[in-house]
């Protein structure tokens, strides 16, 4: 049951916001799928892999539907994670993602232009520490904090051949990474009413973005999720979440003071078309047996407010598997000492 809960918490919290803006692009949260939210037992390990599908052809000007500048954005993303319990309070997580494709599709009069990329995105180092864990009168309370670092692996300067012999830098929405090193701050609060079999929990994530080599600083990302969960069968479980997220507007660095005017103007237009506020409902289901959990989740947009005109959120589905095990056998306290 503990494994089932942690997987469900993580699914609801760690979903990949795939766009920073219609023209400017860039990941909001680089994490997707089943990244653990609490801590593991000492010497316990968890391995996770999941697949995430994104597609959207919906565009918004603020909170109003509008016509977009391209046909659709779509991506197929694999996310891998390994966690290890260094102690009963401290867990270390290492994760990375790989895009099978990340594409912007534009229908032209006589042809279709597809700008795409594939490869590794980021490396994520994410320790978490359990600062409070207590059970009293059938109610368990847990508080966990985390501080992580995102290191870019994929390119943020890929180019596309627009016409034969003419190359231009690809839109940031199709780049594998923002190209910046980012700090990640995380908190997790959990209440388990054991008699009522009711679990309520809240978690939050804040990503402080850095500047990349192009002098761009994609907007900071923040999210908060409120969850409620009840078991339906011994090995099956469902959970519902309301998640709000906000991305700030992109900023330009001093490097743009020395470049040509047309480049500055181009990026200023894109800067005005970045940043958003969104609200999602996230249903989830999982099945657990013998330390293995299979899960599926989807994000359903309830509200979107996008600065300028941008591609919005539409279809996002995640499926994955977690495997948890002890790397060392627990010693029997009643066994004789050799």
N, C-alpha and C positions, 0 to 999 in steps of 0.2 A: 504493500500500500504506500509506503514512503517513497519508493521509486516511482510509482504511478503519479503521485502528487507532484514530485519535483519535475518530472517530465512535462506535466501539464502546465505547471507554473511557468516553466521556461519557454514553452511554445507560445504562450500568450504574451510573454514579455519580449522575447528576442525574435522579432520579425523584421525583415529587411525592408526599409523604406527606400524604394528604388530610384526615386527621382528628386533632384534638387530644383529642377525647373525645366520648362519646355525647351528653352534654348541653352541653358547653362548646365543643367544636369548635375549628377553626382550623388553618391549614396548618402542617405541620412544616417542610418545605422548599418554598420558592416556585418552585423551578426544576424544569422537566420536560423530558425528552428530550435532544436532541443539543447541549448546551452544551459547547464545546471544553474539553479538560482541559489540553493542553499549550499551546505558544505557536506563533504563525504566523511565516512568514518576513517580513522587512521589506517593507512596502507590499503585503502579501497580505491579502485580505479573505475572510471566510466569512459566508454568509447561511444561516440555518437556520429551518425552520418544522416544527412537529410537532403532532399531535393525540393527546390522551390521554383514554381512557375509564376511568372508575372506577364501580364499583357494589359494594355490600355489603349483605347482609341478615343477616350473622352477628354475633352479640353475644357478648361474653365477660365473665365476672366473674373477674378475674385470668386464669388460663389455662384456664378451664372454660367450655364452651358454656352459654349461658343465653338467656332470652327478653328481647327488647329492648323499649324504650318506644315505638318507632315501627317502621314496616314495613321501610324501606330508605333508604340514602343513595346518590345517584348524581350524577355530574358529567361534563360534556363540556368539555374544556379545550384551548385553542389557545395554543401557546408560540412566540414569535418572538425571534430573536437575531441580532445582527450583531457580528462580531469584526473587528478591524483590527490588523495587525502594525506597531506604532510603531517597533520595531527588531527585531533578530534575537532579542532576549531578552525584550522587553516587548510584550504583547498587551493591548488594551483591548476589553472586551465590554460591550455594552448589550443588555438583554433585557426583555421584558414578557410577560404572559400575559393571556388573555381567556377568561372563562367563558361558553360558550354557555348553560349552565345549571349550577346548583349547588343540588341539591334534597334536601329531607328529606320523605319520604312516610309518612303515617300513615293506616292504614285504620280508619275509625270504623264504628259499627254501621250507619248509614244513608248514609254518604258517605266520601269520601277527602279528607283535608286534605293539600295539598302546599305546603310553604313553600320558595320558591326565589328565586334572584337571578341576574342575568347582567350582565356588564360587565368592564372591566379590573380586574386584581388589584393588581399591584405593578410598579414600575420597579426594575430591578436594574443597578447599575454594578459591573463586576467586572474589574479589572486583574489580570493574572497575569505572573509574572516567572520566567524559567528561570535557576535559580541553579547548575545543573550539567548538562552534556551532553557526554559523552565516549564514544568508541568505542575499544576495545582488545581485540586478539585475537579479533575477531569478536563481541564482546559490547558492546552499547550501553547506557549507563546515563544516565537523565535524572531530574532532580529539579526540580519546579516548585512555586512557592508563589503563593497568591492571597489578596487582601483585598478584600472587596466590601461594598456598602451596598444594602440593600433599602428603597425608599421607597414607602409605600402610595399607590395611585391609587384603588382601589375603596373603597366604604363599609364600615364595620364597625358601623353603627348603623341598618341598614335595619329597617323594621317590617312586620308582616303583619297584615291584618284577620282576626282569629280568628273573630269572629261579626260580623254587620252592625253597623257603628258602633263596634266595639271593636277597637282596634289594640294590638299588643304588640310589643316589640323581638324580632326574629327570632333564633333560636338562632345562636350563633357559628359552628357547623358550616356554616351556609348563607351567612354573610357573605363578601363578595368578598375581604376582607383582614383581617388581625388589627388593622390600624390603627396599628401601631407601626413605628418605624424600627429596623432590625436590622443588626447587623454580621455578616459572613460570613467565616470563616477556612478556608482550603483548602490541602491539600497533595497532591502527586502524585509517586509513585516508580515508575520503569519500568525493566525489564530485558528486552532483546531479544537472545536467543541466535540469531544469524543463521544459523549452520550448521545448527542443529537446527530452525529455523523455529518456535521456541517463544518465546512472550512471556508474561512474568509481571509483574503490576503491582498496586500498592496505592494507594488514595487515600482521603482523609478530608475531611469537611466538618463544621464547627461553626458554628451560628448563634446568636448572642447576641441574645435578644429584648429589646425595650424596652417601656415602658409605653405604652398608648394613652390616648385622651381619657376613657375610661370608668374609668381606674384599674386596668386589667387588664394583667398581664404573662404572656403565654402562655409555656409552658415552653421552655427552650433545647433546640435540636435538635442531635444529633450522629450521624454515621454513618461507617462504614468499610467499604470493599469490597475483596475479594481476588479477582483475576481470573486466568484462564489462557486463552490463545488460540492456535489454529493455523489457517493458511489451508487451505481445502478445494479451491478452484479459484482461478484468477488473479484473477477479479473478484468472487468470492463469499467470504464469510467467516462464521465462527460464533465465538461466545465464551460462556463460562460465568462466572458471578460468584456468590459468596456475600457477601451484604450484611447487616450488622447495624446497627440504628439504635435510638436511645433518645431519648425526649422526657421532659423533666422536668415536674413538676406546675405548674399555673398558680398565679400569686401575685396577691394583691390589694394595691392601693396605698392611700395614706392618704386618698384621696377617699372611701373607703367608711366612714370614721369619722364622716362628717357626714350620711349618708343614712339613710332609714328602715330599721328593723330587718328588715322582711320582705325588702327588697332584699338586705341583707347576707346573710341566711339563705339566700336563693335562690342567690346566687353562691358561698357556702361549700359548698353541696351540690355544685355543679358543679365547684368546685375539687378536691374529694375524688375526683371521677371524671375526672381528667386524668392524663396521663403514661403511658408505655408502654415496653416493650422488645420488639423484634421481630427475627426472622431470616428472610431471603428467599433463594431461589434465583432468579437472573435470567438466562434464556437469551436470546440475541440473534442476529439474522442481518442481513446487509447486502449490497448489490450496488453496486459503484462503477464508473463509466466517465466519462472526459472531465471530471473535476473534480466530478461529481455523484454523490452517494451517497444511496441509498434504504435505509431501515432499519426494523426492527420489533423490538419487545422486549415482554416480559411479566414481571410480578413474581409469583412463586409463594410464598405464605407457608409457612414451615417451622415457625415457633414464634411465639406471641404471648402476652405477659403484659401485661394492661391493668389499671391501678389502678381499683378500683371496678368498675362495669359500664359498658362502652362498646361502640360498634360497631367491629368489627375490620376488618382488611384482607381482601379476598376476590378480586375481579377487577380487574386493572389492565392495560391494553394501550396501547402507544404505537406510532405509525407516523409517519414524517417524512422530510424530504429536506434535504440540505445541498448547497450549491454554493460551491466555493472557487476563487478566481482571483486573479491579480496585477493591481493597479491601475496599475502602471508596468512597462514592459518592462525586463528585465534587460539591462544594457549588455554587449556582447561585449568582453572584455578584449583581444582581438587586433585589434579594429577601430581604424583610425587616428583620432586626436583631431582634431576639426574646429576 
